[in-house]
Amino acid sequence: MAQAHILLGAGAEQAAPVVRRITPADLVDALRRGWDDFAAMPTHALFICAIYPLIGIVLAGLTMGFAVLPLLFPLAAGFALIGPIAAIGLYELSRRREAGASVTAADALRALHAPSTDAIAALGLLLLVLFVIWVAAARAIYIDNFGYAAPVSAGAFIHDVLLTPAGWSLILLGNGVGFLFAVVALSISVVSFPLLLDRDVGAVVALTTSVRVVLANPLAMALWGLIVAALLVIGSLPLFIGLAVVLPVLGHATWHLYRKAVAADPNPRPDYGPPTRDGRRYAADFPAVLWPWFKEDR
C-alpha cells in the first residue's frame, strides 16, 4: 500500500491535473515573479542556495588537482539535472508567499512534512540516477576521443579541446548527448516537484503531468530550457558565484511557471507543517532549541 501511495498519491480515482497552454510572455512573467520572491526573501533564498557556489568552488579546486579535469564541465552542467531537487525549499517559500502566509527561513523545511514527501524522494532519486548516467556517458565520450591518460595540465586540456579535431568531436558529441539528457530531465521535472508540493498525486501522476506540459507547449518549454541553460552558464562565471542568485530566482520562477501551466486544484488540500507541540521543550528538541528563530510561530 505504501508503494501505491508513492506512485499514485491519495487515490487513483482522482482526476488528472489540467494542463494549460502557455506563451513566452508567461515565461517572462514567471521570471519576474521569481525575482520578486527572491527580492522579498533574499536571506531565505541564500540560506538554502549559498552552499551550491561553495560546492562549485571546491569542485573546481579538486578538479585542478586530480585526473577528473575532463569532467568539470559535465559536473557543472549536471546542476541543471538535479536543480529541481535542490529547489524544493524555494517552491515551498513561493507557495506560502503566494497564499499570503507569513514566511520565515524555517518554512523552507515545511516541504519535508508534505504528504507527497515519499513521491518527491522517488523522483529525486530518478534525477540523481540520470545525473550519474550523464557523468558516466560524458567520461566515456572523453575516453573515446582522448583515451585514458589524464591531461598534463589545465592549459593543455583547454588547448586539446578547442584546437584539435578530437576536441571538436568531444564538443559536438558531448553537447549532443547532454542535450538529450537535458530534454529528458526537463520533461520529467519541469512541474513535477511543485505539483507534488501542491497536491498528493503521486510520482507517476506528477511525472506524466510534467511530460504533458512539455508536449502541450513544446516551443515555450524549449525556450524555458534555453533560458535555464543560459542563466546557469552566466551564474557559473566566475567560479559559480552567480549561482547564489540564479538558482533561487529560477527556483521561485519554476513555482510560478507551474501555476501557469497547470490549472489550480478545485479541491485544495489543507496546509501542512510539522506536528504541533504543547509548548514544552523536550530532550529530543536539542540542539534545535539553540536556534529559536527556526521554531514555528505559535
N, C-alpha and C positions, 0 to 999 in steps of 0.2 A: 504493500500500500504506500509506503514511503517513496518508493521509486516512481509509482504512478503520480504522486503529488509533485515530485520534482519535474517530471516530464509534462504533465497536463495541468497542473495547478489545482485550484479548488474543485474543479469539476469539468469533465469532458463535455458536459452538455451546454456550457456557456457559449454564447455567440462569439465568433471570431472578431477581433478588433477591426473596425472600419478604416481602410486606408484612403487617404486623400491625395489629390494631385497638388503638387507644389511647383513654384516657379523660382527662377533666380532671385526675384525680389524677396521671396520668403527666406532664402539663404542669407541675404544681406540683413534682413530684419532679425534673423536668429543670431547672427554675429553681433549685431548692435545690442540685442538684449543680453547676450552673453557678456559683452563688455560692461553693460550696466550692472549686471550681477557682480562682476569682478570689482568694479569701482565701488560698489556698495559694501562688498565683503572682501577687501583685499587681504586683510590679515588672515581670514579663514582660508582663502584660496592658497595663499603662500604657505600656511601651516600644513596643508596637505601636499602641495606640489614642490616645495623647496628641495625635497630630497632628490628629485629627478635630475636637476642640474648637477648636484653633487655626484650622483651616480655616473653621469656623463663625464665629469672631470676625472673621477677615479678610473673609469673605464679607459679614457684616453691615456692616462698615465700608465696603467698596467699594459695597455696595448703597445706603447712605445718601448716597453722593456721586455716583451715576450714575443713569441712567434705567432701571435694572433693579430698582428697588424692588418692582414688582409680582411679580417672580419670586423674591423672598426665600423666601416660604413654599413654592412648588413645589420650589425647590432644596433646602431643608431637608427636605421630605418625601421627596425623592429619595434621602436616606440609606437609607431602607428598601428601595429598589430595588437599590442597589449594595452594601448591607451584607454580603451573603454573600461577595462578593469580598474585602472588607476583613478578613473574619473567618477567612480560610484559615489563617493562622498560629495563631489561637486554637484551631481544630479540631485542629491538629497537637499543640498542647500538651496538650489534653484527651485525645487519643488516647494519647499517651505516658504521661501520668499514670495513665490507666485501666489500661494494660498493666503498671504497676508500674516503669516505666523512670525513670531519673533525668532531671530536666527542667532545662534551662538556657535562658537567653534565646536562644541560638543555635539551639535546637531548633525554634523557630518557623519558621526558614528551611529546615528539612528538607523542608517541603512543596514546595519548589522542585525537589527531587530525586525526587518521586513519579513512578512510571511513567505516571500519568494527567495529567501537567502540561499537555500539549497540549490534552487534553479540557477541563481546568479553564480554560485560557485561552480556548477556544472558547465555553464557557458564560459566562465573564466578559464576553467581547465582546458576547454576546447581551444580557446585562443592561445593559451600557453603552449599547447601541443603544436598548433600551427606555427608559432614563433620558433620552436625548436626545429621543426622540419625546415623552415625557411633558412635558418642559420646553417643547418646541415647541407641544404641544397647550395647555398652560397659558397660554402667551403669546397664542395665537390666541383663547382664551376671553376673556382680558382685553381684547384689542383689540376683540373683538366687542361688549363691554359699555361700554368707555370710550374706544375709539379709540386712535390712535397717540400722542397727546400724553402726555408724561411727567407724573407727579404734581408739583404745585407744591412739596409738602413731605411729610414723613412723616406729620405730623398731618392734612394734608388727605387724604392717601391713606387713612388709617385711618377718617376721617370718611366718605369716599365709599363705602368697602367696607361699613361697619357700618350706615350710616344712610340709604342711598339704595336705591331699587329695583334699579338697575344693580348695586350691590354685593351685594344679596341674591341676584340672579341669578348673579353671579360665584361666590358661596359655594356655592350649590346645585349649579350645573353643574360647577364646578371640583372639588368634593369627590366628585360622582358619577363623573366621568371618572377622577379619581385613585383612587377605589375599584376601578374596573375594572383599572387598571394594577397596583394592589397585589395584586389577586387573581391576575393573570397571573404576576407576579413571585414570589408565594408558591408558586404551583402548580409552577413550573418549578425553584425553587431551595431549597425548604424542607429537602430532604435530599440534593440532587444533589451539592453540593460535598463534604460529609462522606463520601458514598458513593464519590466519585472518589478521595479520600484513602485510603479503606479498601480499595478494590478497583479493579482495572484493567478497568473495564467499558465505558468509552467514554462520550461525551457523550450519545448517543441513549438508551442504557440508563439513564443517570443521570437524564436529563430525564423519561423516561417513568415511571421508578420514583417520582420525586417527585410526578408527576401522579397516579399510582396511590395513593400515600399520602393525598393530598388527597381523592380520590374515595372511598376506603375509610373516611375519618374526616372527613367534611365539618363536623360540629359542632365536633369537637376542633380542627381546623385553623382554623376561623373564630374560635374562642376564642383560639387562638395568635396569629392575625393581630391581634386586638384587643389582646392583651397587649403584643405588639411595638410596635404603634402608640402605645398609652398610655405605655409606658416611654420611647419615643423623644421623645414630647411632654414628659414630665417631665424627661428628660435635656437637652432643648433649652432649658430655662428655669432660670436666665437665661443668655443668651449661649452656649448649647451646652456649658457647663462640665460638666454632669452626664453627658454622653455618655462622658466618660473612665471612668465606672463602668458605665453602662448598656450600652455597646457590647461590652466584654469579657464581661460577665455573660451577655448574650444570645448572644454567640458561643460561649462554653463550653456554655451550655444547649442550643444547637442541636445540638451534637455528641451530647449525651445524649438529646435528642429523636430523633435519627437512630437511636441504638441501640435505642430503644424501638419505633420504627415499622418498622424493617427488621430481619429476622432475621439473626443472625450468619452469616458466610460459613463453610460447613462445611469449606472448604479455604483457610484464611487464607494470604495470600502472605507471604513473608519481609519483615522490616523493611527500610526503605530509608534512604538517607542519602547524604551527599556521598562521592565516591570516596576510598578510603583512600590515604594517602600514606606514604612510607617514613620520615617523621620529619624529613627535611631541609627547610630553607627554600629557596624559590625566588624569583627576582625577581618572578614573576607573583603571589606572595603579597602584595606590597606594595600598599596600606598596611595590609592586614588584620592583619599581624603586630604592628602597633602596638596592637591591642586583643586581647590573648591570651585574654580571657575569652570571646570568641566562637569559640574553637577547640574542636574536638571533644575529649572526654576520650579519652585513649589508655591 
